[in-house]
């Protein structure tokens, strides 16, 4: 049977889809990107914003039409739309769906497919799976066939769920309380990725800095980073990143570890969400603007050439024009390297949805979005212009529009030309010849200057 997994949302969902694909291939199924050919259709959903939920629902409704035409197709829905509880309402709303899977849990689909097999097939499969498990450690992952040999950067969940509960956030309700994976399981996962040619891993958590807080006398994120750095040295993994951090839990110990270990990249993602203390209090973020300023200063003091990324929500409940301008002015002051920007949308069963009023008009949210986007475009153009004429080290991921595409240690996107070498998965030292707010163009030392006409068009990708 052929499977197709359509993934929406964050890097955690990408990792979950990869895990499901791995399980399906162990059962003998193969991937396809053709909806009509697929015998198994899975939608991995995101509900952190209404727009993300709408996109997922559109795809789910598409599977309903295919199921009507081909009743034997297996349709699955996984991710945050399902959540950690039995989705009774969702089952009634989507009766054509065969399998519902909570975030990070592919087992219901595996069990459903086993039930459709005859006894001989089941026994043969279980024997094969037992033999496979005897050869691996808990946490090992066999990449899906279509990613083997081509996947350069992979995501590794290290802590599931979240126990912080910001007033706007649906994640604790859908992914449950935080649960740290063991160091051994994470190590096996990373080691298996390195053995399959992956060159960069990103450790994931809703609040990744809280890794180990749920384990009595357990390791913290700094401890884990040191262990994973050793695994990277052994297996040829060149780069390690982690996200997403929270200002309350970003310790100097973590920062010093990043500064000390060469395979830990100088990129810190630490969301501020808003630039006004009253808004932050309404969001239940747990820090003030001055504390965030001080954190940015500490990060820059301790990690040379660091890039700092942040998240911003515009139009939160009750946000006035003056409070919005506080966000604008904070970003203008701090000049961060990247902003992930979103318009507030109320999510079911969150504190803001139950107890606050979504009183900023949609057109005003849209205006504020574009004001911040324009500002950040100017900031990023200025920061990237510093690289003009400099050599930068790029980990090459793939080819795009006829050019090699890769990222610097600070996670800045770089394109360059070369027809003579397969650069995929390799480090290239290139000279920057053009910079824009969202990407840069470079050349190999001694190569001709790239054509101006072939520069990438800078577009907003936040």
ROKOLBA-27200 format. One record per residue: chain; residue number from 1; x, y, z of N, C-alpha, C in turn. Coordinates in steps of 0.02 Angstrom, whole numbers. Layout:
// ROKOLBA-27200
 chain resi    n_u    n_v    n_w   ca_u   ca_v   ca_w    c_u    c_v    c_w
     A  NUM      X      Y      Z      X      Y      Z      X      Y      Z
...
This chain:
// ROKOLBA-27200
 chain resi    n_u    n_v    n_w   ca_u   ca_v   ca_w    c_u    c_v    c_w
     A    1     42    -60      0      0      0      0     44     63      0
     A    2     17    116    -29     53    179    -32     22    229     17
     A    3     65    270     47     40    318     96     60    389     76
     A    4     20    437     99     35    508     91     19    542    156
     A    5     66    580    183     56    618    245     61    692    228
     A    6      7    729    240      7    801    229     15    835    297
     A    7     70    872    305     88    900    370     79    975    372
     A    8     45    999    424     37   1070    436     68   1087    504
     A    9     91   1150    510    112   1174    576    187   1171    588
     A   10    205   1158    650    272   1170    676    320   1112    660
     A   11    382   1122    682    434   1071    672    418   1007    710
     A   12    382   1013    767    362    954    804    317    910    762
     A   13    271    940    724    228    902    680    269    869    624
     A   14    319    904    599    363    873    548    397    811    576
     A   15    421    816    638    453    757    669    403    701    680
     A   16    342    718    701    290    668    711    272    632    646
     A   17    268    670    592    252    640    527    308    593    505
     A   18    369    613    519    426    570    501    423    505    540
     A   19    405    509    604    399    448    644    344    402    617
     A   20    287    431    598    233    391    570    255    359    505
     A   21    288    398    461    311    370    398    360    312    409
     A   22    403    319    459    450    266    475    412    202    495
     A   23    361    210    537    322    152    559    285    119    500
     A   24    257    160    455    221    133    398    268     95    352
     A   25    330    121    343    376     86    299    402     21    330
     A   26    407     19    396    425    -44    429    371    -97    417
     A   27    309    -74    404    255   -121    390    251   -138    316
     A   28    296   -110    276    299   -127    205    265    -79    159
     A   29    239    -22    185    206     27    143    257     75    112
     A   30    239    107     57    285    152     22    252    220     13
     A   31    293    272      9    268    341      4    249    358    -68
     A   32    201    404    -74    183    433   -138    163    505   -125
     A   33    170    548   -176    146    616   -170     83    627   -212
     A   34     54    573   -236     -7    576   -276    -67    556   -234
     A   35   -113    602   -223   -171    588   -181   -214    531   -208
     A   36   -221    528   -273   -263    476   -303   -232    407   -294
     A   37   -165    404   -296   -131    339   -290   -129    315   -217
     A   38   -133    360   -170   -122    342   -100   -178    297    -73
     A   39   -158    242    -42   -206    199     -7   -217    222     65
     A   40   -167    256     92   -170    283    161   -159    358    157
     A   41   -208    397    179   -204    469    178   -206    495    250
     A   42   -154    531    270   -151    557    338   -142    633    336
     A   43   -180    669    377   -173    740    384   -147    754    455
     A   44    -88    782    460    -59    800    524    -74    874    536
     A   45   -115    889    586   -148    954    592   -114   1000    642
     A   46   -125   1065    630   -104   1118    676   -164   1162    691
     A   47   -172   1181    754   -228   1225    772   -204   1285    813
     A   48   -139   1300    810   -113   1355    850   -141   1422    827
     A   49   -159   1428    763   -193   1486    735   -254   1462    696
     A   50   -304   1505    690   -364   1487    652   -346   1473    579
     A   51   -300   1512    551   -282   1502    481   -251   1433    470
     A   52   -210   1410    518   -180   1343    512   -233   1289    517
     A   53   -281   1298    563   -336   1249    570   -377   1246    506
     A   54   -391   1304    476   -431   1306    415   -397   1268    358
     A   55   -331   1277    352   -294   1241    299   -298   1165    309
     A   56   -291   1144    372   -295   1072    386   -365   1045    371
     A   57   -416   1083    391   -485   1060    379   -500   1056    305
     A   58   -475   1103    266   -486   1100    193   -459   1034    165
     A   59   -400   1014    190   -370    952    165   -409    891    190
     A   60   -433    894    252   -473    838    278   -537    830    238
     A   61   -570    885    221   -631    880    180   -615    852    111
     A   62   -555    866     86   -535    837     22   -530    761     28
     A   63   -505    736     85   -502    663     93   -571    632     97
     A   64   -620    671    122   -688    645    124   -714    630     54
     A   65   -700    674      7   -723    662    -62   -687    602    -92
     A   66   -623    594    -77   -586    537   -103   -612    472    -71
     A   67   -629    475     -7   -655    416     28   -722    394     -2
     A   68   -763    443    -23   -827    427    -54   -817    391   -120
     A   69   -765    412   -157   -750    380   -221   -716    312   -212
     A   70   -673    308   -162   -633    246   -151   -640    227    -77
     A   71   -692    190    -58   -705    174     12   -650    135     47
     A   72   -607    100      8   -555     60     40   -495    102     62
     A   73   -491    164     41   -437    207     65   -441    215    141
     A   74   -384    218    173   -381    229    245   -365    302    257
     A   75   -407    336    295   -398    407    310   -382    415    384
     A   76   -328    452    398   -309    465    467   -300    539    479
     A   77   -315    560    540   -303    629    561   -262    626    625
     A   78   -208    664    628   -165    665    687   -148    736    706
     A   79   -114    744    762    -91    810    781   -135    846    830
     A   80   -127    912    833   -159    952    885   -234    958    877
     A   81   -260    948    817   -332    948    810   -363    890    848
     A   82   -327    836    852   -351    777    889   -339    787    964
     A   83   -279    810    982   -264    821   1052   -250    756   1089
     A   84   -240    761   1155   -221    704   1195   -282    666   1222
     A   85   -342    694   1214   -403    661   1237   -439    629   1178
     A   86   -483    582   1193   -521    549   1140   -564    602   1105
     A   87   -557    610   1039   -591    664   1003   -663    647    986
     A   88   -706    643   1035   -776    622   1024   -811    667    975
     A   89   -806    733    985   -839    780    940   -811    775    870
     A   90   -746    766    866   -714    762    800   -736    699    763
     A   91   -745    645    798   -769    582    767   -838    592    737
     A   92   -880    629    772   -948    642    746   -946    689    686
     A   93   -901    737    688   -896    786    634   -865    757    572
     A   94   -820    708    581   -783    679    525   -791    603    524
     A   95   -851    579    509   -863    506    512   -824    467    460
     A   96   -798    500    408   -761    464    357   -690    447    379
     A   97   -667    477    434   -598    466    457   -595    399    494
     A   98   -548    357    475   -541    290    504   -501    291    569
     A   99   -449    334    573   -403    333    629   -388    404    652
     A  100   -394    415    718   -373    478    749   -312    464    792
     A  101   -261    506    783   -198    496    820   -180    559    858
     A  102   -167    553    923   -145    609    962    -76    631    940
     A  103    -55    692    957     12    713    938     66    664    960
     A  104    113    651    915    172    608    929    154    535    944
     A  105     96    513    922     75    444    936     50    410    873
     A  106     94    377    835     73    342    774     40    275    786
     A  107     40    250    848     18    182    861    -53    166    839
     A  108   -102    212    847   -170    195    823   -174    177    749
     A  109   -134    210    707   -134    192    636   -101    124    626
     A  110    -47    110    661    -15     45    657    -63    -10    676
     A  111    -99     -1    732   -146    -51    755   -204    -60    706
     A  112   -229     -6    678   -284    -10    631   -264    -50    569
     A  113   -205    -37    543   -182    -73    484   -169   -147    498
     A  114   -146   -162    559   -137   -232    577   -203   -269    579
     A  115   -255   -236    602   -321   -268    606   -348   -286    537
     A  116   -326   -251    485   -349   -265    417   -311   -322    384
     A  117   -258   -346    417   -217   -399    389   -244   -467    411
     A  118   -232   -518    371   -253   -585    393   -202   -612    443
     A  119   -217   -668    474   -176   -693    528   -104   -708    506
     A  120    -97   -737    446    -29   -753    422     12   -690    411
     A  121    -19   -638    382     17   -576    371     37   -544    437
     A  122     -8   -548    486      5   -517    552     63   -551    586
     A  123     64   -618    584    118   -655    616    185   -641    583
     A  124    185   -637    516    247   -623    480    272   -553    496
     A  125    226   -505    499    246   -436    514    273   -431    585
     A  126    239   -462    633    262   -458    702    331   -490    710
     A  127    344   -544    674    410   -575    677    463   -529    648
     A  128    446   -495    594    493   -449    563    507   -389    609
     A  129    454   -364    641    462   -307    686    503   -327    748
     A  130    492   -387    773    532   -410    831    606   -413    812
     A  131    620   -439    753    689   -444    731    720   -374    723
     A  132    679   -329    698    704   -260    690    719   -228    758
     A  133    673   -237    806    682   -205    871    740   -234    910
     A  134    758   -297    896    816   -327    929    881   -294    907
     A  135    879   -261    849    940   -231    821    946   -157    836
     A  136    895   -128    869    897    -55    880    886    -40    954
     A  137    902     22    972    888     47   1038    823     87   1038
     A  138    792     95   1096    734    139   1101    754    209   1078
     A  139    715    237   1033    729    303   1007    757    303    937
     A  140    786    246    915    811    241    846    755    255    797
     A  141    772    286    742    723    296    689    755    279    622
     A  142    719    241    582    741    226    513    704    276    469
     A  143    742    319    435    711    370    394    669    339    339
     A  144    613    371    321    574    348    263    618    346    201
     A  145    603    300    156    645    289     98    658    352     58
     A  146    606    394     50    614    454      9    658    507     43
     A  147    675    498    107    720    545    141    790    517    150
     A  148    799    453    140    864    422    150    915    449     99
     A  149    971    473    123   1023    499     80   1012    570     57
     A  150    953    600     72    939    668     49    922    716    106
     A  151    903    689    164    883    732    220    946    757    254
     A  152    957    822    253   1017    852    282   1004    876    353
     A  153    945    905    364    929    933    430    866    898    456
     A  154    869    874    519    813    837    548    795    866    616
     A  155    733    855    636    708    878    700    701    820    749
     A  156    721    832    811    720    780    863    682    806    924
     A  157    622    783    937    586    804    997    624    781   1059
     A  158    632    825   1107    665    806   1171    617    814   1230
     A  159    568    857   1224    517    863   1276    449    875   1243
     A  160    401    833   1258    334    839   1230    290    880   1277
     A  161    238    911   1249    190    946   1290    216   1010   1319
     A  162    174   1042   1360    193   1106   1391    151   1115   1454
     A  163    182   1140   1506    147   1151   1569    144   1225   1588
     A  164    163   1269   1542    166   1340   1559     97   1374   1551
     A  165     61   1360   1498     -7   1384   1488    -12   1460   1483
     A  166     19   1489   1431      5   1559   1414    -70   1566   1398
     A  167    -98   1623   1411   -171   1630   1405   -195   1622   1333
     A  168   -152   1634   1283   -173   1629   1213   -160   1560   1183
     A  169   -126   1515   1219    -97   1455   1188   -140   1393   1200
     A  170   -152   1357   1146   -193   1296   1148   -150   1234   1158
     A  171    -84   1241   1153    -40   1182   1154    -46   1139   1216
     A  172    -47   1168   1278    -54   1124   1337   -118   1082   1335
     A  173   -172   1112   1309   -236   1076   1304   -232   1019   1253
     A  174   -193   1028   1200   -191    978   1146   -133    930   1151
     A  175    -77    951   1179    -18    907   1183     -4    883   1254
     A  176    -42    907   1304    -34    883   1372     24    915   1409
     A  177     35    891   1470     89    919   1511    156    898   1483
     A  178    208    935   1503    274    921   1476    300    854   1500
     A  179    333    819   1453    361    753   1467    428    748   1431
     A  180    482    745   1469    549    742   1440    566    671   1420
     A  181    594    663   1361    621    598   1340    686    585   1378
     A  182    703    523   1387    766    506   1421    825    525   1377
     A  183    882    537   1409    943    553   1372    961    494   1326
     A  184    952    433   1350    969    375   1310    927    370   1247
     A  185    861    385   1253    817    381   1195    834    436   1145
     A  186    847    496   1170    866    551   1125    932    536   1091
     A  187    980    510   1129   1045    493   1101   1039    442   1045
     A  188    998    391   1056    989    339   1004    958    370    942
     A  189    909    415    952    876    448    896    927    488    855
     A  190    967    529    889   1017    570    854   1070    527    821
     A  191   1093    475    856   1144    431    828   1119    397    764
     A  192   1057    375    765   1030    342    705   1024    391    647
     A  193   1007    454    661   1004    504    608   1073    517    578
     A  194   1123    522    622   1191    532    598   1215    475    554
     A  195   1197    414    574   1217    355    535   1185    354    466
     A  196   1129    390    459   1093    391    395   1108    453    354
     A  197   1160    490    375   1183    546    334   1158    614    352
     A  198   1118    620    404   1094    686    426   1152    726    453
     A  199   1156    790    435   1212    832    454   1194    886    505
     A  200   1131    896    517   1109    946    566   1048    920    603
     A  201   1047    928    669    988    910    707    965    971    747
     A  202    900    978    753    870   1030    795    829    997    849
     A  203    848   1008    912    814    979    969    752   1022    983
     A  204    694    988    992    630   1024    995    597   1016   1062
     A  205    564   1070   1083    518   1069   1140    476   1131   1136
     A  206    414   1127   1161    373   1188   1164    410   1240   1206
     A  207    439   1220   1262    488   1260   1298    548   1214   1307
     A  208    594   1216   1260    648   1168   1260    695   1178   1320
     A  209    699   1240   1346    742   1253   1404    718   1217   1467
     A  210    656   1194   1467    630   1159   1525    643   1083   1520
     A  211    685   1064   1472    702    992   1468    728    968   1535
     A  212    701    911   1558    724    879   1620    692    906   1683
     A  213    652    960   1679    622    988   1740    571    940   1771
     A  214    544    895   1731    494    847   1757    526    783   1782
     A  215    592    779   1781    628    719   1804    664    735   1869
     A  216    647    704   1925    681    718   1988    756    709   1982
     A  217    793    761   2001    867    759   1997    891    742   1926
     A  218    851    760   1876    869    742   1808    916    791   1776
     A  219    938    777   1715    983    821   1678    944    883   1655
     A  220    980    937   1640    948    995   1610    968   1000   1537
     A  221    946   1052   1504    960   1059   1432   1036   1064   1419
     A  222   1071   1099   1463   1144   1106   1453   1178   1037   1456
     A  223   1156    994   1503   1183    926   1506   1169    888   1441
     A  224   1107    893   1419   1088    858   1358   1128    883   1298
     A  225   1137    948   1292   1175    975   1236   1246    948   1234
     A  226   1277    940   1292   1345    912   1294   1346    840   1270
     A  227   1296    801   1290   1293    731   1268   1283    728   1193
     A  228   1236    767   1167   1221    765   1096   1280    791   1055
     A  229   1317    839   1083   1377    863   1048   1428    806   1040
     A  230   1435    764   1091   1479    707   1086   1456    657   1033
     A  231   1391    645   1030   1363    601    979   1375    630    910
     A  232   1367    695    903   1379    728    838   1451    718    815
     A  233   1498    725    861   1568    715    843   1580    644    819
     A  234   1547    595    850   1557    525    832   1526    507    766
     A  235   1469    539    749   1430    517    691   1435    563    631
     A  236   1471    618    636   1478    663    578   1424    715    572
     A  237   1382    723    623   1334    777    623   1372    842    635
     A  238   1361    891    591   1402    951    592   1373   1007    635
     A  239   1308   1008    642   1276   1065    676   1219   1041    720
     A  240   1210   1077    776   1156   1065    824   1122   1131    839
     A  241   1056   1131    836   1016   1189    857    964   1165    907
     A  242    930   1212    939    874   1194    983    823   1250    984
     A  243    760   1233    992    706   1282    997    643   1246   1022
     A  244    595   1283   1049    593   1355   1060    607   1369   1134
     A  245    643   1423   1148    660   1440   1216    607   1488   1245
     A  246    611   1497   1311    566   1543   1347    611   1589   1389
     A  247    597   1654   1390    641   1700   1428    651   1679   1501
     A  248    602   1649   1532    608   1631   1603    656   1574   1615
     A  249    670   1534   1563    709   1472   1574    774   1472   1535
     A  250    790   1526   1500    853   1530   1463    909   1549   1512
     A  251    945   1499   1535    995   1510   1588   1062   1528   1558
     A  252   1104   1560   1599   1173   1573   1579   1210   1508   1567
     A  253   1192   1456   1602   1225   1391   1593   1213   1364   1522
     A  254   1153   1373   1497   1138   1353   1428   1177   1396   1380
     A  255   1177   1461   1391   1212   1507   1346   1287   1492   1344
     A  256   1316   1479   1402   1388   1465   1404   1404   1399   1368
     A  257   1359   1351   1371   1369   1288   1336   1369   1299   1260
     A  258   1322   1341   1237   1320   1357   1165   1385   1392   1144
     A  259   1408   1439   1185   1469   1476   1168   1530   1431   1167
     A  260   1531   1379   1209   1590   1336   1217   1596   1283   1164
     A  261   1541   1252   1144   1544   1192   1101   1536   1211   1028
     A  262   1583   1193    985   1585   1219    917   1528   1195    872
     A  263   1497   1138    887   1443   1114    843   1375   1140    864
     A  264   1372   1177    919   1311   1211    938   1309   1278    903
     A  265   1257   1290    864   1255   1349    821   1236   1412    861
     A  266   1265   1470    843   1251   1532    878   1184   1563    856
     A  267   1131   1527    870   1063   1550    854   1019   1533    914
     A  268    986   1584    941    941   1575    997    872   1600    979
     A  269    822   1558    986    753   1577    972    716   1586   1038
     A  270    702   1649   1056    673   1663   1121    616   1714   1112
     A  271    553   1691   1110    497   1735   1094    484   1787   1149
     A  272    470   1848   1126    448   1901   1172    372   1909   1170
     A  273    341   1899   1112    269   1901   1099    240   1971   1097
     A  274    261   2016   1141    234   2085   1140    284   2131   1175
     A  275    278   2196   1161    325   2245   1188    295   2290   1240
     A  276    247   2264   1279    215   2304   1330    202   2260   1391
     A  277    218   2285   1450    213   2245   1512    141   2223   1527
     A  278     93   2267   1515     24   2249   1529      0   2194   1483
     A  279     19   2197   1420      0   2144   1373     33   2079   1392
     A  280     97   2082   1411    132   2021   1433     99   1991   1494
     A  281     76   2033   1540     41   2007   1599    -24   1973   1580
     A  282    -61   2004   1533   -123   1973   1509   -110   1907   1473
     A  283    -52   1902   1442    -33   1840   1408     -7   1787   1456
     A  284      7   1807   1518     36   1764   1569    104   1738   1547
     A  285    146   1785   1523    212   1765   1500    263   1760   1557
     A  286    255   1800   1610    298   1791   1668    362   1830   1669
     A  287    368   1883   1627    427   1925   1628    406   1995   1605
     A  288    450   2043   1614    437   2111   1592    481   2128   1531
     A  289    467   2184   1501    507   2206   1444    579   2219   1465
     A  290    589   2249   1523    658   2260   1546    695   2195   1557
     A  291    661   2145   1582    693   2079   1591    711   2048   1524
     A  292    668   2058   1474    683   2032   1408    743   2069   1378
     A  293    745   2135   1385    802   2174   1362    867   2147   1393
     A  294    864   2135   1458    924   2111   1493    945   2042   1466
     A  295    896   2000   1451    912   1934   1424    946   1940   1356
     A  296    920   1983   1313    952   1993   1247   1024   2016   1256
     A  297   1035   2061   1304   1103   2084   1318   1148   2027   1341
     A  298   1123   1984   1385   1163   1927   1409   1179   1879   1352
     A  299   1130   1866   1310   1142   1821   1253   1198   1849   1209
     A  300   1193   1913   1193   1243   1943   1149   1312   1947   1182
     A  301   1313   1957   1248   1377   1960   1283   1412   1893   1285
     A  302   1373   1838   1291   1402   1773   1303   1414   1732   1239
     A  303   1378   1747   1185   1386   1707   1124   1408   1753   1067
     A  304   1469   1748   1044   1493   1791    990   1453   1780    926
     A  305   1438   1834    891   1405   1832    825   1338   1795    827
     A  306   1302   1800    883   1240   1764    891   1184   1796    850
     A  307   1138   1755    825   1076   1778    795   1019   1762    843
     A  308    977   1812    856    920   1803    902    856   1808    862
     A  309    814   1756    868    749   1755    836    695   1762    889
     A  310    638   1790    870    584   1799    918    517   1787    885
     A  311    464   1784    926    395   1779    902    358   1841    926
     A  312    312   1865    884    270   1923    900    198   1906    882
     A  313    152   1922    927     80   1919    913     53   1990    913
     A  314     23   2011    858     -8   2077    856    -84   2070    865
     A  315   -114   2120    896   -187   2121    904   -213   2077    959
     A  316   -172   2064   1011   -197   2024   1067   -254   2063   1102
     A  317   -294   2027   1140   -353   2055   1173   -335   2120   1210
     A  318   -369   2174   1193   -360   2237   1229   -299   2277   1208
     A  319   -259   2253   1160   -198   2289   1142   -215   2356   1111
     A  320   -193   2410   1142   -205   2477   1117   -152   2495   1065
     A  321   -163   2552   1032   -114   2575    984    -48   2590   1018
     A  322    -51   2621   1078     10   2636   1114     47   2573   1134
     A  323     11   2521   1155     43   2458   1173     73   2424   1111
     A  324     39   2428   1055     67   2401    993    131   2438    975
     A  325    131   2504    982    191   2543    966    249   2525   1014
     A  326    232   2502   1074    284   2476   1118    320   2417   1087
     A  327    282   2373   1055    312   2316   1019    356   2341    962
     A  328    328   2387    923    366   2416    867    431   2446    891
     A  329    428   2486    944    488   2521    968    539   2472    998
     A  330    515   2419   1031    561   2370   1059    600   2335   1004
     A  331    566   2316    950    600   2283    894    649   2331    860
     A  332    629   2395    854    674   2444    824    736   2453    867
     A  333    728   2447    932    785   2455    978    830   2394    978
     A  334    801   2334    984    842   2274    993    871   2248    927
     A  335    838   2262    872    863   2240    806    879   2165    805
     A  336    828   2125    816    837   2052    817    842   2026    745
     A  337    867   1966    738    883   1940    672    823   1913    633
     A  338    771   1892    669    712   1866    634    652   1870    680
     A  339    594   1885    651    532   1887    689    481   1841    656
     A  340    455   1794    695    399   1752    673    336   1789    695
     A  341    298   1813    647    245   1861    660    176   1829    649
     A  342    130   1843    695     63   1814    690     11   1865    714
     A  343    -48   1860    685   -106   1898    709   -141   1855    762
     A  344   -163   1886    816   -197   1848    868   -263   1820    841
     A  345   -276   1757    857   -341   1727    844   -360   1685    904
     A  346   -420   1693    932   -440   1656    992   -444   1581    978
     A  347   -417   1541   1023   -418   1469   1016   -462   1438   1070
     A  348   -499   1385   1054   -547   1356   1101   -513   1334   1166
     A  349   -547   1346   1221   -527   1323   1288   -463   1355   1314
     A  350   -442   1410   1283   -387   1448   1312   -416   1502   1358
     A  351   -374   1527   1403   -397   1579   1449   -420   1641   1411
     A  352   -383   1661   1360   -401   1722   1323   -467   1713   1287
     A  353   -482   1652   1264   -546   1640   1230   -604   1640   1279
     A  354   -592   1615   1340   -647   1609   1389   -659   1674   1427
     A  355   -606   1711   1442   -612   1766   1490   -596   1834   1461
     A  356   -571   1839   1400   -553   1903   1372   -593   1916   1308
     A  357   -589   1977   1285   -627   1997   1225   -579   2010   1168
     A  358   -591   1976   1112   -551   1986   1052   -575   2050   1018
     A  359   -552   2107   1043   -581   2172   1025   -540   2213    976
     A  360   -486   2186    950   -448   2221    899   -475   2199    831
     A  361   -502   2245    791   -532   2225    726   -481   2190    681
     A  362   -506   2146    639   -462   2108    595   -422   2153    549
     A  363   -453   2206    524   -416   2251    479   -360   2287    517
     A  364   -370   2300    582   -317   2331    622   -261   2281    636
     A  365   -279   2219    648   -228   2167    656   -185   2163    593
     A  366   -219   2165    536   -184   2161    472   -136   2220    464
     A  367   -159   2280    482   -116   2339    476    -55   2332    521
     A  368    -66   2312    584    -11   2305    630     38   2252    607
     A  369     12   2198    579     54   2145    551    102   2175    499
     A  370     76   2214    453    117   2240    399    165   2294    424
     A  371    146   2332    475    191   2381    504    253   2347    532
     A  372    242   2293    571    298   2256    600    338   2221    546
     A  373    303   2193    498    338   2158    444    383   2205    405
     A  374    359   2265    391    400   2314    355    459   2336    396
     A  375    448   2347    461    503   2366    505    556   2312    507
     A  376    534   2249    516    582   2195    522    619   2183    457
     A  377    585   2195    401    620   2190    336    678   2240    332
     A  378    667   2301    356    720   2351    356    777   2329    403
     A  379    759   2304    462    810   2282    510    852   2226    482
     A  380    818   2176    453    855   2119    426    897   2138    366
     A  381    873   2185    325    914   2208    269    978   2241    294
     A  382    972   2281    348   1030   2314    376   1079   2263    406
     A  383   1052   2215    443   1096   2165    475   1130   2121    423
     A  384   1093   2101    372   1123   2059    320   1174   2096    278
     A  385   1165   2162    270   1212   2201    229   1282   2199    257
     A  386   1289   2186    322   1355   2182    353   1396   2125    323
     A  387   1362   2074    297   1397   2015    270   1423   2026    199
     A  388   1404   2081    166   1424   2092     98   1500   2093     92
     A  389   1526   2050     47   1598   2045     38   1633   1999     86
     A  390   1598   1973    135   1628   1928    184   1621   1855    163
     A  391   1665   1813    190   1657   1741    181   1614   1713    237
     A  392   1568   1670    220   1526   1637    269   1527   1561    257
     A  393   1517   1524    310   1513   1451    304   1440   1430    298
     A  394   1425   1392    246   1356   1373    231   1351   1297    231
     A  395   1303   1270    268   1286   1199    263   1234   1192    208
     A  396   1252   1159    154   1209   1156     95   1156   1102    104
     A  397   1093   1121     92   1037   1075    102   1013   1044     37
     A  398   1006   1085    -15    979   1060    -78    988   1112   -132
     A  399    960   1097   -191    958   1145   -246    889   1175   -251
     A  400    885   1240   -266    821   1273   -273    828   1324   -329
     A  401    783   1319   -379    785   1364   -437    854   1365   -469
     A  402    886   1307   -473    950   1301   -508   1010   1323   -468
     A  403   1001   1339   -405   1056   1361   -363   1061   1318   -301
     A  404   1122   1313   -273   1130   1280   -209   1102   1325   -154
     A  405   1070   1293   -106   1035   1329    -52   1061   1302     14
     A  406   1083   1347     58   1107   1325    123   1099   1380    175
     A  407   1125   1366    235   1116   1413    290   1183   1422    327
     A  408   1191   1482    353   1250   1499    393   1240   1473    464
     A  409   1292   1476    506   1282   1457    576   1226   1496    610
     A  410   1215   1558    588   1161   1600    616   1094   1586    584
     A  411   1091   1535    541   1029   1513    508   1005   1563    455
     A  412   1051   1600    425   1034   1645    371   1038   1608    304
     A  413    990   1620    262    983   1584    199   1030   1612    146
     A  414   1068   1568    113   1117   1588     63   1110   1544      1
     A  415   1113   1576    -58   1112   1540   -122   1179   1551   -158
     A  416   1203   1500   -193   1262   1508   -234   1261   1460   -293
     A  417   1300   1476   -345   1303   1436   -406   1365   1392   -406
     A  418   1357   1331   -431   1413   1287   -447   1386   1225   -480
     A  419   1407   1212   -541   1383   1154   -578   1431   1095   -574
     A  420   1490   1105   -544   1542   1054   -547   1542   1007   -487
     A  421   1509   1026   -433   1513    987   -371   1443    976   -342
     A  422   1433    916   -314   1372    903   -276   1384    925   -204
     A  423   1355    982   -185   1369   1012   -120   1320    988    -66
     A  424   1272    949    -83   1221    929    -34   1252    896     27
     A  425   1237    925     87   1263    897    149   1333    916    166
     A  426   1363    962    126   1432    983    138   1434   1055    161
     A  427   1490   1073    193   1502   1142    213   1539   1178    156
     A  428   1513   1235    137   1545   1275     84   1562   1344    112
     A  429   1624   1366    101   1644   1433    119   1635   1477     57
     A  430   1590   1525     62   1571   1565      3   1576   1639     21
     A  431   1585   1680    -31   1589   1753    -22   1521   1784    -40
     A  432   1494   1824      5   1429   1854     -5   1436   1912    -55
     A  433   1394   1909   -108   1397   1960   -161   1334   2003   -164
     A  434   1281   1982   -130   1218   2020   -130   1180   2002    -66
     A  435   1149   2051    -36   1109   2038     24   1041   2071     18
     A  436    991   2037     45    924   2064     52    898   2048    121
     A  437    837   2066    136    812   2054    204    801   1981    220
     A  438    786   1940    170    766   1871    184    817   1820    160
     A  439    865   1840    119    915   1793     94    975   1831     68
     A  440   1028   1792     52   1089   1820     24   1111   1777    -35
     A  441   1151   1807    -81   1181   1772   -137   1256   1774   -127
     A  442   1290   1719   -144   1362   1715   -135   1394   1679   -194
     A  443   1460   1677   -193   1497   1640   -243   1554   1602   -210
     A  444   1575   1548   -241   1634   1513   -218   1695   1556   -232
     A  445   1746   1554   -189   1807   1594   -201   1834   1581   -271
     A  446   1846   1634   -308   1873   1628   -376   1821   1622   -430
     A  447   1758   1610   -411   1705   1604   -461   1685   1673   -486
     A  448   1652   1673   -545   1627   1736   -572   1571   1763   -529
     A  449   1563   1830   -533   1507   1861   -497   1442   1835   -525
     A  450   1394   1816   -482   1329   1793   -507   1291   1848   -542
     A  451   1249   1828   -589   1210   1876   -627   1160   1911   -581
     A  452   1155   1977   -588   1107   2015   -548   1036   1992   -562
     A  453   1024   1971   -624    956   1951   -643    934   1888   -609
     A  454    983   1850   -583    965   1786   -553    961   1788   -478
     A  455    964   1848   -448    958   1852   -376    889   1830   -354
     A  456    883   1798   -296    817   1778   -272    775   1840   -256
     A  457    711   1835   -268    666   1889   -251    651   1886   -177
     A  458    667   1939   -139    654   1936    -67    579   1938    -52
     A  459    555   1887    -18    485   1884      1    480   1870     75
     A  460    425   1889    106    415   1876    176    400   1802    187
     A  461    440   1770    229    430   1698    241    419   1684    315
     A  462    406   1734    355    398   1723    427    335   1687    443
